[in-house]
Amino acid sequence: MQRISFVIPCYRSALTIEKVVKEIEDTMPYLPEYDYEIVLVNDSSPDDTFEVISKLALDNEKVLAINLARNFGQHAALMAGFRHTTGDIVVALDDDGQTPADEVGKLIEKLEEGYDVCYAKYDHKKHSCFRNFGSKVNERMTRVMLGKSKELYISSYFAVKRFILNDMLRYENCYPYVIGLVLRTTKNICNVNVNHREREIGTSGYTMKKLLALWMNGFTAFSVVPLRIATYFGLFCAAAGFVYTIVTIIRKIIDNQAPMGYPTLICAVMIIGGVLMMMLGLIGEYIGRMYITMNNAPQYVIKDIVGKGFDETKE
């Protein structure tokens, strides 16, 4: 019998995660050909999330609770959960109940048809305007930086086959970006329509700072496109400066009284100086991440693991 592993990163979800787990338990009897396990990863939530998921793990041998030492972010929490799965198919979903666990069969059917990865697609997302804006930026970024097709919809609710996941787990960099790992491993990806529910309790754990950090991971972890953009922009500025210099010389020859344009010169210097500093910062970001990676910074650190079926020899 094949097994489905559900991986759920948890943050401020003490009031919602039990309902999500219950929904999975109620859904799996409709997929009798599959066994299942649930891996819950507490990303150092400030509430009593770990206490709640620990109780779930102690009450149900199919549930494993993992507690990270600090807040490493959703993608690091996913990687921690992925490494503790044993299923032939791994499904990632959210802890707030907005991703419908009772529709997981739709994703599994697509994998059975031969696809390697299936992402849930929402006709209408029930997120806040801030989260929807972040999703649109992330969508555009993955298209430009990672070569994602325009037709493919990316979400946090997806199913992936084991051989794809095994390749993803070879990545041990401390800046994981799951979408990039999927896109660099396979192009055999599809979408399936599911409902997106209203959030019943609380608000999104994503802040502007976390979204910026996530975007920076996407910018730098799997693409050199930002460096190429910097190169092209530098060439454009150099060409524009060269043309402007020729125009200035010609004007001076034709009209000896023509002003040399001191204010214009200052503006040009400030603009080019700002662009150069921005490009240096971008290069510094790449170099800094290389330095941190060379120093073996951890992708995540596990503090506690609770579960009846957990085998410590696998750690």
VEXGUMAR-660675 format. One line per 8 residues: number of its first residue (from 1); their letters; for each residue x, z, y of N, C-alpha, C. Coordinates in steps of 0.2 Angstrom, whole numbers, plus 5000, padded with zeros to 4 digits. Each point is the difference from the previous one (the first is absolute). Example, Ala and Ser with C-alpha at 12.3 -4.5 7.8 and 13.67 -1.06 7.14 Angstrom:
1 = as = 5066,5039,4972,4996,5000,5006,5004,5000,5006; 4998,4996,5005,5004,5001,5006,4996,5003,5005 .
REM end
This chain:
1 = mqrisfvi = 5004,5000,4994,4996,5000,5006,5004,5000,5006; 4999,4996,5005,5004,4999,5006,4997,5006,5005; 5005,5002,5005,4999,5005,5004,5000,4998,5007; 4995,5003,5004,5000,4999,5007,5003,5006,5004; 5005,5000,5004,5003,5005,5004,4997,5000,5007; 4997,5005,5002,4997,5000,5007,5005,5004,5004; 5003,4998,5006,5005,5003,5004,4996,5001,5007; 5000,5006,5002,4997,5002,5006,5004,5004,5005 .
9 = pcyrsalt = 5003,4998,5005,5003,5004,5005,4995,5004,5004; 5002,5007,5000,4995,5005,5003,5003,5003,5006; 4996,5000,5006,5002,5003,5006,4994,5002,5004; 4999,5007,5001,4994,5003,5003,4994,4998,4996; 5000,5000,4993,4995,4998,4996,4997,5005,4996; 5001,5006,5002,4997,5006,4996,4993,4999,4999; 4996,4998,5005,4993,4999,4999,4997,4994,4997; 5005,4995,4999,4997,4994,4997,5003,4998,4994 .
17 = iekvvkei = 5006,5002,4998,5003,4997,4994,4996,5002,4993; 4997,5006,5000,4996,5001,4994,4995,4995,4999; 4996,4998,5005,4995,4995,4999,5003,4993,4998; 5006,4998,5002,5003,4994,4998,5002,5001,4993; 5003,5005,4998,5002,5001,4992,4993,5000,4996; 4995,5003,5002,4994,5000,4997,4997,4993,4999; 5001,4996,5005,4997,4993,5000,5004,4996,4995; 5006,5001,5000,5005,4997,4994,4997,5002,4993 .
25 = edtmpylp = 4999,5006,4999,4998,5003,4994,4993,4997,4998; 4996,4999,5005,4993,4997,4998,5000,4993,4999; 5006,4997,5003,5000,4992,4999,5003,4998,4994; 5005,5004,4997,5004,4997,4995,4996,4999,4993; 4995,5004,4999,4996,4999,4994,4997,4992,5000; 4999,4997,5006,4998,4993,5000,5006,4995,4998; 5006,5003,4999,5005,4996,4998,5003,5003,4994; 4996,4999,4994,5002,5004,4994,5007,4997,4997 .
33 = eydyeivl = 5002,4994,5002,5006,4998,4997,5006,5003,5003; 4999,5004,5005,5006,5003,5004,5000,5007,4999; 5006,5003,4999,5001,5007,5001,5002,5001,5008; 5001,5006,5002,5002,5000,5007,5004,5007,5001; 5003,5000,5006,5003,5006,5003,5000,5000,5007; 5000,5006,5004,5000,5000,5007,5006,5004,5002; 5004,4997,5005,5006,5003,5003,4998,5001,5007; 5000,5006,5002,4998,5002,5007,5007,5003,5003 .
41 = vndsspdd = 5002,4997,5006,5006,5002,5003,4998,5003,5007; 5002,5006,5001,4999,5003,5006,5006,4999,5005; 4999,4997,5005,5005,4998,5005,5001,5005,5005; 5001,5007,4997,5002,5005,5004,4994,5001,5006; 4994,5000,4997,4994,5001,5004,5000,5007,5003; 4998,5001,5007,5000,5007,5003,4994,5004,4997; 4995,4997,4997,4995,5004,4998,5001,5002,4992; 4995,5002,4997,5001,5003,4993,4999,4994,4995 .
49 = tfeviskl = 5002,4994,5002,4999,4994,4995,5003,5001,4993; 5006,5003,5000,5004,5001,4994,4997,5005,4996; 4997,5005,5003,4996,5005,4995,4994,4997,4997; 4997,4995,5004,4994,4997,4997,5002,4995,4994; 5005,4996,5001,5002,4995,4995,5003,5004,4994; 5004,5006,5002,5002,5003,4994,4995,5003,4995; 4995,5002,5003,4994,5003,4996,4997,4994,4996; 5000,4994,5003,4997,4994,4997,5004,4999,4994 .
57 = aldnekvl = 5007,5000,5001,5005,4999,4994,4999,5005,4995; 4999,5006,5002,5000,5005,4994,4994,5000,4996; 4994,4997,5004,4994,5000,4996,4999,4994,4996; 5004,4995,5002,4999,4993,4996,5007,4997,4999; 5001,4999,4993,5007,4998,4998,5001,4993,5002; 4995,4996,5002,5002,4993,5003,5002,5000,5007; 5000,5006,5003,5002,5000,5007,5007,5003,5001; 5004,4997,5004,5007,5003,5001,5001,5001,5008 .
65 = ainlarnf = 5002,5006,5002,5000,5001,5007,5008,5001,5002; 5002,4996,5005,5007,5000,5003,5000,5003,5007; 5004,5004,5001,5001,5003,5007,5007,4998,5003; 5000,4996,5005,5006,4998,5004,5003,5005,5004; 5006,5001,5001,5003,5005,5004,4999,5000,5007; 4999,4994,5003,4998,4999,5007,4996,4993,5000; 4998,4999,5006,4996,4994,5001,5004,4994,5000; 5000,4996,4995,5004,4994,5000,4996,4993,5001 .
73 = gqhaalma = 4994,5001,5001,4996,4994,5002,4996,4997,4994; 4995,4996,5001,4995,4998,4995,5004,4996,4995; 5005,4995,5002,5003,4996,4995,5005,5003,4996; 5003,5005,5003,5005,5004,4995,4996,5004,4995; 4994,5003,5002,4996,5004,4996,4997,4995,4994; 4999,4994,5002,4998,4995,4995,5005,4999,4995; 5006,4999,5002,5006,4999,4996,5001,5006,4995; 4999,5006,5003,5001,5006,4996,4995,5000,4994 .
81 = gfrhttgd = 4993,4998,5002,4995,5000,4995,5001,4994,4995; 5003,4994,5002,5001,4995,4996,5005,5002,4994; 5005,5004,5002,5005,5001,4995,4998,5005,4995; 4994,5003,5001,4997,5005,4995,4994,4997,4997; 5000,4994,5000,4994,4996,4996,5002,4998,4993; 4996,4999,4996,5001,4997,4993,4996,4995,4998; 4995,4998,5005,4995,4995,4999,5003,4993,4999; 4996,4995,4997,5001,4993,5000,4998,4997,5006 .
89 = ivvalddd = 4995,5003,5004,4998,4998,5006,5000,5006,5005; 5002,4999,5006,5000,5005,5005,4996,4999,5006; 4996,5004,5002,4995,4999,5005,5002,5005,5006; 5001,4998,5006,5001,5004,5005,4993,5000,5005; 4998,5006,5002,4994,5001,5004,5001,5006,5005; 4996,5000,5005,5000,5006,5005,4997,5006,4997; 5001,5005,5004,4998,5007,4998,4994,5002,5004; 4997,4996,5005,4995,5002,5004,4993,4997,4997 .
97 = gqtpadev = 5000,4997,4995,4994,4997,4997,4997,4994,5003; 5004,4997,5005,4998,4994,5003,5001,4994,4995; 5005,5000,4996,5001,4995,4995,4996,5001,4994; 4995,4996,4998,4996,5002,4994,5003,4999,4994; 5001,5006,4997,5003,5000,4993,4995,4997,4995; 4994,5001,5001,4995,4997,4995,5000,4992,5000; 5004,4997,5004,5000,4993,5000,5007,4998,4997; 5004,5004,4997,5006,4999,4997,5000,4994,4995 .
105 = gkliekle = 4994,5000,4997,5000,4995,4994,5000,4993,5003; 4999,4998,5006,5000,4994,5003,5008,4998,5001; 5004,5005,5002,5007,4999,5000,5003,4998,4993; 4998,5004,4995,5003,5000,4994,4998,4993,4997; 4994,4997,5001,4998,4994,4998,5004,4994,5002; 5002,5001,5006,5005,4995,5003,5007,5000,4997; 5002,5006,4998,5007,5000,4996,4999,4997,4993; 4994,5001,4997,4999,4998,4994,4999,4992,5000 .
113 = egydvcya = 4998,4997,5006,5000,4993,5000,5007,4997,5001; 5005,5004,5001,5007,4998,5000,5004,5001,5006; 4997,5003,5005,5003,5002,5007,5005,5006,4998; 5005,5000,5004,5005,5006,5000,4998,5006,5004; 4997,4998,5006,4998,5005,5005,4993,4998,5003; 4996,5005,5001,4993,4999,5003,4999,5005,5005; 4999,4998,5006,4998,5004,5006,4993,5000,5001; 4997,5006,5002,4993,5000,5002,5000,4997,5007 .
121 = kydhkkhs = 4994,4996,5001,4999,4997,5007,4993,5003,5002; 5000,5002,5007,4994,5003,5003,4997,4995,5004; 4994,4999,5000,4996,4996,5005,5000,5003,5006; 4999,5007,5000,5000,5003,5007,5003,5007,4999; 5006,5001,5003,5004,5007,4999,4996,5005,5004; 4999,5006,4997,4997,5005,5004,5005,5005,5003; 5006,4997,5003,5005,5004,5003,4999,5001,5007; 5003,5004,5003,5000,5001,5008,5003,4994,5003 .
129 = cfrnfgsk = 4999,4999,5006,5003,4994,5004,5008,5000,5000; 5002,5006,5000,5008,5001,5000,5002,4998,4993; 4997,5002,4994,5002,4998,4994,4999,4992,4999; 4995,4998,5002,4999,4992,5000,5005,4996,5003; 5002,5003,5006,5005,4997,5004,5007,5000,4996; 5001,5006,4998,5006,5000,4996,5000,4995,4994; 4995,5000,4996,4999,4995,4995,5001,4993,5002; 4998,4998,5006,5001,4993,5002,5007,4999,5002 .
137 = vnermtrv = 5003,5005,5003,5007,4999,5001,5004,4999,4994; 4999,5004,4995,5003,5000,4993,4999,4994,4997; 4994,4997,5000,4998,4994,4997,5004,4994,5003; 5001,5000,5007,5004,4995,5003,5007,5000,4998; 5002,5007,5000,5008,5001,4999,5001,4997,4993; 4996,5002,4995,5002,4998,4993,5000,4992,4999; 4996,4997,5004,4999,4992,5000,5007,4998,5003; 5002,5002,5006,5006,4998,5003,5006,5002,4996 .
145 = mlgkskel = 5001,5006,4999,5006,5003,4997,5001,4999,4993; 4994,5000,4996,5001,5000,4993,4997,4994,4996; 4998,4996,5004,4997,4993,4998,4994,5001,4996; 4995,5005,5001,4994,5000,4997,4995,4995,5003; 4997,4997,4995,4995,4995,5002,4994,5002,5004; 4998,4996,5004,4994,5002,5005,4994,5002,4996; 4999,4997,4994,4994,5001,4996,5000,5007,4997; 5006,5003,4998,5001,5006,4996,4998,5006,5005 .
153 = yissyfav = 4996,5004,4998,4998,5006,5003,5004,5006,4997; 5003,5004,5004,5004,5006,4997,4996,5006,5002; 5000,5005,4995,4996,5006,5001,5004,5006,4996; 4998,5006,5001,5003,5006,4997,4997,5001,4993; 4995,4996,4998,4996,5000,4994,5002,4994,4996; 5004,5001,4995,5003,4994,4996,5001,5002,4993; 5000,4995,4995,5002,5001,4993,5006,4995,4999; 5005,5003,4996,5006,4996,4998,5002,5001,4993 .
161 = krfilndm = 5003,4995,4997,5002,5000,4993,5006,5004,4999; 5002,5003,4995,5005,5004,4998,5007,4996,5002; 5001,4994,4998,5006,4997,5000,5002,4999,5008; 4995,4999,5004,5001,4999,5007,5002,5007,5003; 4997,5005,4998,5001,5007,5002,5007,5002,4998; 5002,4998,4994,5007,5002,4998,5005,4997,5004; 4999,4994,5002,5005,4996,5005,5000,5004,5007; 4994,5002,5002,5000,5003,5006,5003,5007,5000 .
169 = lryencyp = 5000,5003,4994,5003,5007,5000,5008,4999,5000; 5003,4994,4999,5007,5000,5001,5002,5001,5007; 4996,5000,5005,5001,5001,5007,5001,5007,5001; 5006,5003,5002,5001,5007,5001,5002,5001,5007; 4999,4995,5005,5001,5001,5007,4996,5006,5003; 5002,5003,5005,4996,5006,5003,4995,4997,5004; 4999,4994,5001,4995,4997,5005,4996,4995,4996; 4996,5003,4995,4995,4996,4996,4995,4997,5004 .
177 = yviglvlr = 4998,4994,4998,4994,4996,5003,4997,4996,4995; 4995,5003,4997,4997,4998,4994,4997,4992,5000; 4998,4999,5006,4997,4993,5001,5006,4995,4999; 5006,5001,5003,5006,4996,4999,5002,5000,4993; 5000,5005,4997,5002,5000,4993,4996,4996,4995; 4993,5000,5002,4996,4996,4996,5001,4992,5001; 5000,4999,5007,5001,4993,5002,5007,4997,4998; 5005,5004,4999,5006,4997,4998,5001,4999,4993 .
185 = ttknicnv = 4995,5003,4996,5000,5000,4993,4996,4995,4997; 4994,4998,5003,4996,4995,4997,4996,4997,5005; 4997,4994,4999,4996,4997,5005,4993,4999,4996; 5000,5002,4994,4994,4999,4996,4995,5006,5001; 4997,5000,5007,4996,5005,5002,4993,4998,5002; 4995,5004,5000,4993,4998,5002,4997,5005,5003; 4994,4999,5003,4995,5004,5003,4994,5001,4996; 4996,5005,5001,4994,5001,4997,4996,5004,5005 .
193 = nvnhrere = 4994,4998,5002,4996,5004,5005,4997,5006,4997; 5001,5006,5004,4997,5006,4999,4997,5003,5006; 4996,5005,4999,4997,5004,5006,5005,5004,5003; 5000,5001,5007,5004,5005,5003,4996,5006,5003; 5000,5006,4998,4996,5005,5002,5002,5003,5006; 4995,5003,5003,5001,5005,5006,5004,5006,4998; 5004,5002,5004,5004,5007,4999,4995,5005,5001; 4999,5004,4995,4995,5006,5001,5003,5006,5003 .
201 = igtsgytm = 5006,5001,4999,5004,5006,5002,5006,4999,5003; 5002,5003,5006,5006,4999,5003,5002,4993,5003; 5006,4999,5002,5002,4994,5003,5007,4998,4997; 5002,4994,5002,5005,4997,4996,5007,5004,5002; 5004,5000,4995,5006,5004,5001,5006,4996,5004; 4998,4993,5001,5005,4996,5003,5000,5001,5008; 5005,5001,5003,5001,5001,5007,5004,4994,5002; 5001,4999,5007,5004,4994,5003,5007,5001,4997 .
209 = kkllalwm = 5003,5006,5000,5007,5001,4998,5000,4997,4993; 4996,5002,4995,5000,4998,4993,4999,4993,4999; 4996,4997,5004,4999,4993,5000,5006,4996,5002; 5003,5002,5006,5006,4997,5002,5006,5000,4995; 5000,5006,4997,5005,5001,4994,4999,4995,4994; 4993,5000,4999,4999,4995,4994,5001,4993,5002; 4999,4998,5006,5001,4993,5002,5008,4999,5000; 5004,5005,5003,5007,4999,5000,5003,4999,4993 .
217 = ngftafsv = 4997,5004,4995,5002,4998,4993,4998,4993,4998; 4994,4998,5002,4999,4993,4998,5004,4995,5004; 5002,5001,5006,5004,4996,5004,5007,4999,4997; 5003,5006,4997,5007,5000,4999,5002,5001,4992; 4995,5002,4996,5002,5001,4993,5000,4994,4996; 4996,4995,5002,5000,4994,4995,5001,4993,5004; 5002,5000,5006,5000,4994,5004,5006,5000,5005; 5003,4995,5001,5005,4999,5005,4997,4996,5006 .
225 = vplriaty = 4993,4999,5000,4997,4996,5005,5001,5003,5007; 5000,5006,5001,5001,5003,5006,5007,4998,5003; 5005,5000,4996,5007,4998,5002,5000,4993,5002; 4996,4996,4996,5000,4993,5002,4996,4999,5006; 4995,5003,5001,4996,5000,5007,5005,5002,5006; 5004,5005,4999,5004,5002,5005,5006,4995,5001; 5002,4996,4995,5005,4995,5001,4997,4994,5004; 4994,4998,4998,4996,4995,5003,4999,5001,5008 .
233 = fglfcaaa = 4998,5007,5001,4998,5002,5007,5006,5000,5004; 5006,5002,4997,5006,5000,5003,5002,4993,5002; 5000,4995,4995,5001,4993,5002,4996,4998,5006; 4993,5001,4999,4996,4998,5006,5002,5003,5006; 5002,5006,5001,5002,5003,5006,5006,4997,5003; 5005,4999,4995,5006,4996,5002,4999,4993,5003; 4995,4997,4996,4999,4993,5003,4996,5000,5006; 4996,5005,5001,4996,5000,5007,5005,5002,5005 .
241 = gfvytivt = 5005,5005,4999,5005,5002,5005,5004,4994,5001; 5002,4996,4995,5004,4994,5002,4997,4995,5004; 4993,4998,4999,4996,4996,5004,4999,5002,5007; 4999,5007,5000,4999,5003,5007,5007,4999,5004; 5005,5001,4997,5007,5000,5003,5001,4993,5003; 4998,4994,4996,5001,4994,5002,4995,4998,5006; 4994,5002,4999,4995,4999,5006,5003,5003,5006; 5002,5006,5000,5003,5004,5006,5006,4996,5003 .
249 = iirkiidn = 5004,4998,4996,5006,4996,5002,4998,4993,5004; 4995,4997,4997,4997,4994,5003,4997,5001,5006; 4996,5005,5001,4997,5002,5006,5005,5002,5005; 5005,5003,4998,5005,5002,5005,5004,4994,5003; 5001,4995,4995,5003,4994,5003,4996,4996,5004; 4993,4999,4998,4996,4996,5004,4998,5004,5007; 4999,5006,5000,4998,5004,5006,5005,5006,5000; 5005,4999,5005,5005,5005,5000,4997,5007,5003 .
257 = qapmgypt = 4994,4999,5003,4997,5006,5003,4996,5004,4995; 4999,4997,4994,4996,5003,4995,5002,5007,4998; 4996,5005,5000,5002,5007,4998,5002,5000,4993; 5005,5004,4998,5002,5001,4993,4995,5004,4996; 4996,5004,5003,4995,5004,4997,5002,5006,4997; 5002,5005,5004,5003,5006,4997,4994,5004,4997; 4994,5000,5002,4995,5004,4997,4998,4997,4993; 5000,4993,5000,4999,4996,4993,5006,5002,4995 .
265 = licavmii = 5006,5001,5003,5006,5001,4995,4999,5007,4997; 4998,5005,5005,4999,5007,4997,4994,5000,4995; 4995,4997,5001,4994,4999,4995,5003,4997,4994; 5003,4995,5000,5003,4997,4994,5004,5005,4996; 5005,5003,5004,5004,5005,4997,4997,5005,4996; 4994,5003,5004,4996,5006,4997,4997,4997,4994; 4997,4994,5000,4996,4998,4994,5005,4999,4994; 5005,4996,5001,5005,4999,4995,5003,5006,4997 .
273 = ggvlmmml = 5002,5005,5005,5002,5006,4998,4995,5004,4995; 4994,5000,5002,4995,5003,4996,4999,4997,4993; 5000,4993,5000,5000,4997,4994,5006,5001,4995; 5006,5000,5003,5006,5002,4996,5000,5007,4997; 4997,5005,5005,5000,5007,4997,4994,5000,4994; 4995,4996,5001,4995,5000,4995,5003,4997,4993; 5004,4995,5001,5003,4997,4994,5005,5004,4997; 5004,5004,5004,5005,5005,4997,4996,5005,4997 .
281 = gligeyig = 4995,5002,5002,4996,5006,4997,4997,4997,4993; 4998,4994,5000,4998,4997,4993,5006,5000,4995; 5005,4998,5003,5006,4999,4995,5002,5007,4998; 5000,5005,5005,5001,5007,4998,4996,5003,4995; 4993,4998,5000,4995,5002,4996,5002,4998,4993; 5002,4994,4999,5003,4997,4993,5006,5004,4998; 5005,5001,5004,5006,5003,4998,4998,5008,4999; 4996,5003,5004,4999,5007,4999,4996,5001,4993 .
289 = rmyitmnn = 4996,4995,4998,4996,5001,4994,5005,4999,4994; 5005,4995,5001,5005,4999,4995,5004,5006,4999; 5002,5004,5005,5004,5006,5000,4996,5005,4997; 4994,5001,5001,4996,5005,4997,4999,4999,4993; 4999,4994,4998,5000,4998,4993,5006,5001,4996; 5006,4998,5003,5006,5001,4997,5002,5008,4999; 4997,5004,5004,5000,5007,4999,4995,5003,4995; 4997,4996,4996,4995,5002,4995,4995,5004,5002 .
297 = apqyvikd = 4997,4998,5006,4994,5004,5002,4994,4999,4995; 4997,5005,4999,4995,5000,4994,4993,4996,5003; 4998,4996,4995,4993,4997,5001,4995,5005,5001; 5000,5005,4996,4996,5006,5000,5003,5006,4996; 4997,5006,5001,5003,5005,4997,4994,5004,4997; 5000,5001,4993,4994,5003,4997,5001,5008,5000; 4996,5004,5002,5000,5007,5000,4997,5003,4994; 4994,4998,4998,4996,5003,4995,4997,4994,4996 .
305 = ivgkgfde = 4999,5001,4994,4996,4996,4995,4995,5004,4996; 4994,4999,5000,4995,5004,4996,4996,4995,4996; 4999,5002,4994,4996,4995,4995,5001,5002,4993; 4995,5001,4996,5000,5002,4993,5004,4995,4996; 4999,4994,5002,5004,4995,4996,5007,4998,5002; 5002,5003,5005,5007,4998,5003,5005,5002,4996; 5005,4995,4998,5006,5001,4996,5006,5001,5005; 5003,5006,5000,5005,5001,5005,5006,4996,4998 .
313 = tke = 5001,4998,4994,5006,4996,4997,5000,4993,5003; 4994,4998,5003,5000,4993,5004,5003,5001,5007; 5000,5006,5002,5003,5000,5007,5007,4999,5001 .
REM end
